[in-house]
Amino acid sequence: MANSAPHLATAITKHQHLTPLAGRSSGPGINAVWAAINLAGSAALLIAGRQRSRRWDADLPAFETGYLAFAAWMMLSERLLAPNWDRRGKA
């Protein structure tokens, strides 16, 4: 679910952002599709988890930890590797 946020924001702002579908040349449309795939996958996982338990509170710490780890990884990879920037320094 966390991975859908940057791709959805990129699609709305009409920028490019790296995806597994089209690499560095992923435009707004591809990012919208990737965000939808991420949302659908996370919804399926949440529904499957909900069927085994009616309470969310036991799963929330794991969800939050995963979300924060993903956010930290994104921040560091953008800072150190710059996967969404071309070699001339433009976004």
Backbone as a printed PyTorch tensor [residue, N CA C, xyz], in Angstrom:
tensor([[[  0.8220,  -1.1760,   0.0000],
         [  0.0000,   0.0000,   0.0000],
         [  0.8770,   1.2540,   0.0000]],

        [[  1.9600,   1.2040,   0.7600],
         [  2.8440,   2.3670,   0.8420],
         [  3.4470,   2.7050,  -0.5130]],

        [[  3.7240,   1.7110,  -1.3180],
         [  4.3420,   1.9490,  -2.6200],
         [  3.4090,   2.6500,  -3.5960]],

        [[  2.1120,   2.6050,  -3.3800],
         [  1.1930,   3.2570,  -4.3050],
         [  1.2460,   4.7760,  -4.1850]],

        [[  1.5690,   5.3110,  -3.0010],
         [  1.5350,   6.7580,  -2.7700],
         [  2.4550,   7.5580,  -3.6940]],

        [[  3.7560,   7.2310,  -3.7980],
         [  4.5910,   8.0450,  -4.6840],
         [  4.2060,   7.9070,  -6.1550]],

        [[  3.7330,   6.7430,  -6.5500],
         [  3.3570,   6.5570,  -7.9520],
         [  2.0550,   7.2740,  -8.2730]],

        [[  1.1350,   7.2920,  -7.3410],
         [ -0.1060,   8.0330,  -7.5320],
         [  0.1840,   9.5270,  -7.5930]],

        [[  1.0330,  10.0240,  -6.6990],
         [  1.4040,  11.4440,  -6.7150],
         [  2.1050,  11.8180,  -8.0160]],

        [[  2.9590,  10.9280,  -8.5020],
         [  3.6560,  11.1760,  -9.7620],
         [  2.6850,  11.2180, -10.9280]],

        [[  1.7180,  10.3320, -10.9220],
         [  0.7150,  10.3250, -11.9980],
         [ -0.1010,  11.6130, -11.9840]],

        [[ -0.4880,  12.0670, -10.8000],
         [ -1.2950,  13.2830, -10.6860],
         [ -0.5080,  14.5120, -11.1320]],

        [[  0.7690,  14.5730, -10.7690],
         [  1.5870,  15.7340, -11.1270],
         [  2.1950,  15.6360, -12.5210]],

        [[  1.9350,  14.5370, -13.2090],
         [  2.3770,  14.3260, -14.5890],
         [  3.8960,  14.3620, -14.7400]],

        [[  4.5770,  13.6670, -13.8250],
         [  6.0280,  13.5280, -13.8960],
         [  6.3990,  12.0790, -14.1970]],

        [[  7.6770,  11.8260, -14.3450],
         [  8.1640,  10.4620, -14.5200],
         [  8.6910,   9.9440, -13.1990]],

        [[  8.5300,   8.6490, -12.9760],
         [  9.0200,   8.0030, -11.7630],
         [  9.2840,   6.5400, -12.1110]],

        [[ 10.3810,   6.0310, -11.6790],
         [ 10.8200,   4.6770, -11.9820],
         [  9.7920,   3.6260, -11.5450]],

        [[  9.4370,   2.7170, -12.4510],
         [  8.5710,   1.5750, -12.1260],
         [  9.1650,   0.3160, -12.7420]],

        [[  8.7450,  -0.8560, -12.2630],
         [  9.2010,  -2.1000, -12.8920],
         [  8.5580,  -2.3210, -14.2620]],

        [[  7.5030,  -1.5970, -14.5590],
         [  6.7970,  -1.7920, -15.8230],
         [  7.5270,  -1.1750, -17.0120]],

        [[  8.1090,   0.0040, -16.8340],
         [  8.7600,   0.6770, -17.9630],
         [ 10.0870,   1.3320, -17.5810]],

        [[ 10.5980,   1.0230, -16.4090],
         [ 11.8950,   1.5730, -16.0130],
         [ 11.8760,   3.0790, -15.8230]],

        [[ 12.9740,   3.7180, -16.2010],
         [ 13.1150,   5.1640, -16.0260],
         [ 12.1520,   5.9710, -16.8870]],

        [[ 11.6520,   5.4100, -17.9490],
         [ 10.7580,   6.1510, -18.8430],
         [  9.2870,   5.9810, -18.4750]],

        [[  8.9980,   5.6900, -17.2160],
         [  7.6160,   5.4990, -16.7600],
         [  6.9410,   6.8550, -16.5710]],

        [[  6.0470,   7.1720, -17.4660],
         [  5.3140,   8.4320, -17.3960],
         [  4.1160,   8.3380, -16.4570]],

        [[  3.2640,   9.3650, -16.4860],
         [  2.1120,   9.4040, -15.5870],
         [  1.1520,   8.2230, -15.7440]],

        [[  0.8920,   7.8000, -16.9650],
         [ -0.0280,   6.6790, -17.1850],
         [  0.4810,   5.3760, -16.5980]],

        [[  1.7490,   5.0870, -16.8360],
         [  2.3640,   3.8710, -16.2890],
         [  2.3690,   3.9230, -14.7680]],

        [[  2.6540,   5.0940, -14.2110],
         [  2.6490,   5.2330, -12.7570],
         [  1.2560,   5.0530, -12.1810]],

        [[  0.2380,   5.5130, -12.8840],
         [ -1.1390,   5.3000, -12.4230],
         [ -1.4730,   3.8090, -12.4190]],

        [[ -1.0450,   3.1040, -13.4560],
         [ -1.2790,   1.6570, -13.5250],
         [ -0.5310,   0.9460, -12.3940]],

        [[  0.7250,   1.3220, -12.1520],
         [  1.5120,   0.6790, -11.0970],
         [  0.9030,   0.9770,  -9.7160]],

        [[  0.4210,   2.2000,  -9.5120],
         [ -0.2400,   2.5350,  -8.2470],
         [ -1.4930,   1.6820,  -8.0650]],

        [[ -2.2660,   1.5050,  -9.1390],
         [ -3.4790,   0.6840,  -9.0650],
         [ -3.1440,  -0.7780,  -8.7540]],

        [[ -2.0830,  -1.2940,  -9.3660],
         [ -1.6550,  -2.6730,  -9.0900],
         [ -1.2560,  -2.8160,  -7.6220]],

        [[ -0.5110,  -1.8490,  -7.1070],
         [ -0.1090,  -1.8800,  -5.6990],
         [ -1.3120,  -1.7980,  -4.7710]],

        [[ -2.2700,  -0.9360,  -5.0850],
         [ -3.4710,  -0.8170,  -4.2500],
         [ -4.3050,  -2.0940,  -4.3000]],

        [[ -4.4460,  -2.6780,  -5.4740],
         [ -5.2210,  -3.9130,  -5.5990],
         [ -4.5590,  -5.0610,  -4.8370]],

        [[ -3.2410,  -5.1640,  -4.9480],
         [ -2.5220,  -6.2120,  -4.2220],
         [ -2.6240,  -6.0410,  -2.7200]],

        [[ -2.4860,  -4.8130,  -2.2510],
         [ -2.5800,  -4.5870,  -0.8110],
         [ -3.9990,  -4.8000,  -0.3050]],

        [[ -4.9900,  -4.4280,  -1.1050],
         [ -6.3880,  -4.6790,  -0.7130],
         [ -6.6430,  -6.1840,  -0.6030]],

        [[ -6.1110,  -6.9510,  -1.5430],
         [ -6.2870,  -8.4030,  -1.4970],
         [ -5.6350,  -8.9930,  -0.2430]],

        [[ -4.4430,  -8.5030,   0.0940],
         [ -3.7700,  -8.9890,   1.3020],
         [ -4.5320,  -8.5960,   2.5710]],

        [[ -5.0470,  -7.3870,   2.6040],
         [ -5.8120,  -6.9520,   3.7710],
         [ -7.1000,  -7.7600,   3.9250]],

        [[ -7.7710,  -8.0270,   2.8160],
         [ -9.0040,  -8.8240,   2.8640],
         [ -8.6960, -10.2470,   3.3200]],

        [[ -7.6210, -10.8240,   2.8050],
         [ -7.2460, -12.1820,   3.2110],
         [ -6.9030, -12.2240,   4.6990]],

        [[ -6.1930, -11.2190,   5.1700],
         [ -5.8580, -11.1570,   6.5850],
         [ -7.0730, -10.9110,   7.4510]],

        [[ -7.9860, -10.1610,   6.9470],
         [ -9.2130,  -9.8510,   7.7000],
         [-10.0830, -11.1020,   7.8770]],

        [[-10.0040, -12.0310,   6.9560],
         [-10.8090, -13.2440,   7.0560],
         [-10.3430, -14.1450,   8.1880]],

        [[ -9.0720, -14.0650,   8.5500],
         [ -8.5840, -14.9080,   9.6370],
         [ -8.7640, -14.2450,  10.9970]],

        [[ -8.9400, -12.9360,  11.0110],
         [ -9.1110, -12.2180,  12.2650],
         [-10.0040, -11.0090,  12.0370]],

        [[-10.8830, -10.7360,  12.9520],
         [-11.7850,  -9.5930,  12.8270],
         [-11.1940,  -8.3090,  13.3980]],

        [[-10.0270,  -8.4160,  14.0390],
         [ -9.4290,  -7.2400,  14.6570],
         [ -8.1610,  -6.8270,  13.9120]],

        [[ -7.9820,  -5.5320,  13.7410],
         [ -6.8170,  -5.0000,  13.0450],
         [ -5.6650,  -4.6900,  13.9960]],

        [[ -5.9550,  -4.5070,  15.2670],
         [ -4.9470,  -3.9910,  16.1730],
         [ -3.6880,  -4.8530,  16.2660]],

        [[ -3.7810,  -6.1270,  16.1090],
         [ -2.5990,  -6.9940,  16.1720],
         [ -1.7070,  -6.8090,  14.9400]],

        [[ -2.2810,  -6.4250,  13.8210],
         [ -1.5200,  -6.2640,  12.5860],
         [ -0.9620,  -4.8570,  12.3870]],

        [[ -1.4730,  -3.8820,  13.1010],
         [ -1.0570,  -2.5060,  12.8750],
         [  0.4170,  -2.2360,  13.1560]],

        [[  1.0070,  -2.7600,  14.2250],
         [  2.4530,  -2.5160,  14.4180],
         [  3.3010,  -3.0470,  13.2600]],

        [[  2.9720,  -4.2040,  12.7450],
         [  3.7200,  -4.7550,  11.6100],
         [  3.5280,  -3.9010,  10.3660]],

        [[  2.2960,  -3.4410,  10.1410],
         [  2.0150,  -2.5870,   8.9950],
         [  2.7940,  -1.2800,   9.0980]],

        [[  2.7550,  -0.6410,  10.2450],
         [  3.4570,   0.6220,  10.4480],
         [  4.9730,   0.4530,  10.3180]],

        [[  5.5060,  -0.6300,  10.8530],
         [  6.9410,  -0.8860,  10.7410],
         [  7.3410,  -1.0540,   9.2800]],

        [[  6.5490,  -1.8010,   8.5380],
         [  6.8210,  -1.9840,   7.1200],
         [  6.7300,  -0.6860,   6.3440]],

        [[  5.7290,   0.1090,   6.6380],
         [  5.5410,   1.3920,   5.9610],
         [  6.7270,   2.3170,   6.2450]],

        [[  7.1490,   2.4060,   7.5080],
         [  8.2790,   3.2670,   7.8650],
         [  9.5900,   2.7670,   7.2550]],

        [[  9.7800,   1.4540,   7.2160],
         [ 10.9870,   0.8960,   6.5950],
         [ 11.0000,   1.2100,   5.0950]],

        [[  9.8500,   1.1030,   4.4580],
         [  9.7680,   1.4160,   3.0320],
         [ 10.0490,   2.9000,   2.7910]],

        [[  9.4920,   3.7690,   3.6140],
         [  9.7210,   5.2060,   3.4630],
         [ 11.1980,   5.5460,   3.6390]],

        [[ 11.8530,   4.9310,   4.6250],
         [ 13.2820,   5.1630,   4.8450],
         [ 14.1000,   4.6620,   3.6560]],

        [[ 13.7380,   3.4900,   3.1300],
         [ 14.4480,   2.9500,   1.9720],
         [ 14.2930,   3.8710,   0.7650]],

        [[ 13.0870,   4.3820,   0.5360],
         [ 12.8590,   5.3020,  -0.5810],
         [ 13.6890,   6.5750,  -0.4220]],

        [[ 13.7130,   7.1240,   0.7860],
         [ 14.4610,   8.3470,   1.0370],
         [ 15.9530,   8.1290,   0.7790]],

        [[ 16.4920,   7.0530,   1.3100],
         [ 17.9170,   6.7890,   1.1310],
         [ 18.2700,   6.4580,  -0.3180]],

        [[ 17.4310,   5.6880,  -0.9910],
         [ 17.7450,   5.3500,  -2.3820],
         [ 17.6770,   6.5810,  -3.2750]],

        [[ 16.7290,   7.4720,  -3.0220],
         [ 16.6620,   8.7110,  -3.8050],
         [ 17.8850,   9.5790,  -3.5390]],

        [[ 18.3120,   9.6320,  -2.2990],
         [ 19.4490,  10.4840,  -1.9190],
         [ 20.7730,   9.9190,  -2.4370]],

        [[ 20.9700,   8.6180,  -2.3040],
         [ 22.2530,   8.0240,  -2.6470],
         [ 22.3500,   7.5410,  -4.0910]],

        [[ 21.2710,   6.9730,  -4.6090],
         [ 21.3110,   6.3720,  -5.9460],
         [ 20.6370,   7.2150,  -7.0240]],

        [[ 19.7270,   8.0920,  -6.6240],
         [ 18.9870,   8.9670,  -7.5320],
         [ 18.3770,   8.2040,  -8.7180]],

        [[ 17.5740,   7.1610,  -8.4610],
         [ 17.0350,   6.3700,  -9.5670],
         [ 16.0150,   7.1160, -10.4210]],

        [[ 15.4530,   8.1850,  -9.9290],
         [ 14.4390,   8.9230, -10.6820],
         [ 14.9760,  10.1990, -11.3130]],

        [[ 16.2810,  10.3430, -11.3550],
         [ 16.9110,  11.5160, -11.9460],
         [ 17.7510,  11.0870, -13.1350]],

        [[ 17.7180,  11.8820, -14.1790],
         [ 18.5950,  11.5650, -15.3050],
         [ 20.0040,  12.0350, -14.9760]],

        [[ 20.9510,  11.6840, -15.7640],
         [ 22.3550,  11.9580, -15.4650],
         [ 22.7160,  13.4490, -15.5760]],

        [[ 21.8430,  14.2490, -16.1710],
         [ 22.1160,  15.6920, -16.2790],
         [ 21.6030,  16.4490, -15.0590]],

        [[ 20.9870,  15.7240, -14.0950],
         [ 20.5390,  16.3560, -12.8650],
         [ 19.1310,  16.8810, -12.9130]],

        [[ 18.3620,  16.5290, -13.9280],
         [ 16.9790,  16.9750, -14.0260],
         [ 16.0440,  15.8660, -13.5620]],

        [[ 14.9130,  16.2630, -12.9920],
         [ 13.9350,  15.2780, -12.5420],
         [ 13.1780,  14.6950, -13.7110]]])
